[in-house]
């Protein structure tokens, strides 16, 4: 079941928060288009996470949306300061949003910690940003000096890696018991086969005893996992 939440109001809220911390030089020349871009990318990310069955918790969907919104903020600031023509900004931000979406989603499904998630997103986004800018350079759409300036800018570092918006707690998905269930099923099948074809073996009682102990432990684990992880 998808982690549905009101992504429209959430996008409005984050955009208001972004307005409070927008750098003066960006606000002076680009305030309207900047905030419009933040809202649009936050809205699209929120809608996608809200309808994604892999994200089980609405709070997690919100924090993943927030991460994309924050990185859109930072990289759009870098783009506006870099001298890269405006016509290329949208395509670069779209590529970065896609990378952030995939990285945050995989991190959430894989139950990475918030710190691990943020580090993974940062590394992959910086790679994607450099690759996008380098492609412009190769196609003679920007000069070497503009490329160098784009690579030297990092609004996230200038803000000391602080979150732009109010923090939201990441809620991890419940631990899956599938692997243990599959192992228990295989053990049960093997035990049944051994008892069918080797019922006179003197070592069978030892194996049966061990199998009973293992399966009993599994049953206790399964009950505990499902009861206490809720």
Beta strands, then each sheet from edge to edge (+ up, - down):
end
